[in-house]
Amino acid sequence: MPDERAPQQERSLARRAAILESAASIFDRVGYGSASLSQIATEAGLGQGLLYFYFRTKEAMALAVIQEQNERTFAVMGRHADPVSPFSTLVRASRGIGELLLTDAVVRAGIRLSLEQGVFAEPTSEFYDQWIQGVVDAFAAARDVGEISDSITPERLGANVVAYFTGVQLVSNVRTGRTDLMNALDTMWSVLVDALVTPENRNRLRTVVNDTFGSPALHEVPVASDAVT
C-alpha cells in the first residue's frame, strides 16, 4: 500500500537525523580521531549494527555532518538577506552563524571536522570556497550601492573576512568556550565599518552593528559545548 510507505520513510529519516545529531555531538566533544561508533550508538540510543544501515563508516557520518553544517550555515545568509543594504546582510548573518556555533552541535562539529586534515580536505575546501564566494558577492553588492569604498577588491575582502571570522570564533572558543563570541564579533565589525564603509554610510552601519551585537541581552545565548575546536 503506497500510504504505508510514508510513515516508514519518515521514521527512517528521523532516525538518520538522530544518528547525525549524535555523531555531531561526539565529534564536537572529542574530535574525529577519538570518536568511536560505539560512542555514537550509545549517544543515539541505538544498537551499533543499526548505524551501518544508514552510514557504512565513521567517515561517511563525518562527511554527512559536514554537508549538513554547510546547508545550515548557508541558510543563514538567505534568512538575513537585505537587498537594500548588503553590508547589513553580512553583519546580521555573522551573528546568525555565531548563534549556530553556540547552540548547534552539527555546526560546531562540521567546523571542527573542517580543520582536520586528510579525507575532509576536499569537501571542506569546497565549503570555504562557496562561503567566500557568497561574502565576495555581498561585498561587491555593497560596493555597487556605495556602502563601501573600492580601495580593496571584493575578492580580497571575501577571502580575508571569512578568515577573520574563522579566527575570531576559534580564539573565542579556546579562550572562553565562545562565551565572548558576540562581543568579539561586535569588535570585528566595528573595525571593518571604520576601515571599509564610506563616510556617508558609516553612522548608519555602526548602528546596524550596535543593534546586532551591542545590547548585553543579545549576548546571553547559551553555550552548548565546552569543546575546543
N, C-alpha and C positions, 0 to 999 in steps of 0.2 A: 504494500500500500504506500503510495507516494507520501501521504501525510505523515506516515510513521517515521520517515527519514529525517525530517526537520528537527524534531526534538533530539534524536540521536546525534545529529550533526552539531546542534547547539551544545549538547553536553560535551562532545569531543572538543569543540573549540574552547569551551570554558575550561576544560581540563588542561588543554595545551597552554592556555593563558596562565593558569595557576602554576604549571610547571615552569613557565618562563619567568614569572614573578619570583618563584622560589629560587631558581637558578641565579637570577639577578641579585637577589638578597645575599646569597652565598658568595658570588663573585665580588660583590661590593664589600663584603666584610673581610674576606681572606685572600682575594685575588684568584686569577685563573689557575695558576700552578698549584696552589694549596687546596683548591676546591675538589671535592670528590662527588661522584654520582650518588653515593650513599648519603652524603650530607644533603644533597639536593632532594633526594627522595624523602628523607626524613622531614625536611622543611616543607615539602609539598603534602606530606601525609599520605604518600603513595608507596607501593612496592617498587623496588628498583627496576624490576623487569618491565613494569608499565612505562617507565621512562623511554625505553628503547622503541616502543610503539610510535612515539612522537618524535624522538631525536635519537639517531643512531649512535652519536658520540657526544662527549662533552664539548668538543669543538663546534659541533652543529648547534648546540644550545647557545654557546657564546656568540656565534655568528648571528643567531636569531635575536639575541639580546641587543647586539649592535644595530641590527636592522630596525628593531622596534624603537630603540633610542633615537635613531636617525629620524624616524617618522614623527615621534613625539616632539623632537626638537624643531624640526622644520614646520610643524603645525603651528608653533608659537608665532613664527613670523607672519603667517597668514592671519592669525587672530588679531594681531596688533597692527596690521597694515593700515597706514594713513596716507592716502594718495596726495593729500594736500601738503603734508609735512613728512617726507621720507626720513629725515633725521630723527623725528619723534618716533617713527616706527622702530628704528634701531634701539633707541633708549628703552622703550617700553618692552620690546622683545627681549632685551637683555635681562630685564627684571623677570620676565616670564620664564626664561631659561634658568635664571638663578633660583626661582621658586621650585622648578622641577629638580634641581640639584639638591635642594633641601628636603624635598618631600617624596621623590620618586626614585625608588631603588633601581629601576630599569635604566633610567637616565644616568644615575651615578655609576652603575656597573658598566654601561656602554662607554662612558668616558674613561673609566679605569681600564677597561679592556683595550681601548684605542691607544693607550700608552704602552701596551705590552707588544713586544716585537714578534716577528715570525709570521704565523698564519693569519694574524689580524691586520697586517700591514696594508694589504691591498684594499679590503673593504673600508678601513678607517681612513685611508688616504682619499678614497672616493668621497667619503662623507665630508672631510675637511675641504676638498675641492668644491663640492656643492655649497657648503656653508659659506666659504669665502666668496664664491660667485654671487650668492644671494646678498651678501654685505656689499660687494662691489656694485651690484645693480642699485642698491639703496643709496649708496654714496653718489653714484652717477646721477640718480634722480634728484638727490639733494643739491648737487652742483647745478643741475639744469634749472631748478626752480630758485636758485640764488641763495640757498641756505648756507652753503659752504663755498670757500674760495677754490680756485682751480690750481693752487700752488703745488698740491700733491695729487697725483692721479688717483681715481677711484680704485684702480687695480692695486696700487701700493697701499692705499688706505685699507682696503678689504683684507689683504693678507696680514697686515700688521695689527689691525684692530682685533681680528679673530685671535691672533697670538696674544695680544694684550689681555683680552677677556679670559683666555685659557690660563694664562699665567696668574691672573688675579684670583681665579677660583681655586687653582691648585695651591697657591700660597695661603689663601684663606683656610683651606682645608687642613693643611699641615699645621698652621699656627693655632687655629681656634676651632677646628671641626666645622668650618664655614659659618660660625655664629656671627662673624663680622662681614659676611659676604655682601650684604646690601650696602653697608657703609663703604666698602671697598669699591663697589660698582658706582656708587654715588660720586666718589672721588675720581674714578676713571672718566666718567662722562663730564664732570666739571672741567677736568684738564682738556678733554677733547673739544668741548664747547669753546673754551678760551683759545685753543690752538687753531681750530678749523672754521668756526662759524663766522659768517660775515657780520660786521658791526650792527647792521640794521636788524639782524635776526637774533643777536646774542642774548638780549634780555628775555625774549620770548622762549628761547630754547633753554636758558638757565631755569626758567620757571617750569618747563617740562621736566627737567632733571629733578628739581626740587619736589615737584608734585609726585614724581615717580618713586623717588628714594628718600626725600628729605624728612618725611614725618617719622618720628620714632616708632609710632604704632605700626607703620608699614614694615618695619624691620623685625617685628615679632612673629616670624614664621618658624614653626617648629623644626628643629634639626632632627632628621630621622636616622642619622648614622654618624658614628664617630670614626668610621674607617678612613684611613689615609689613602687617598687616590694617587 
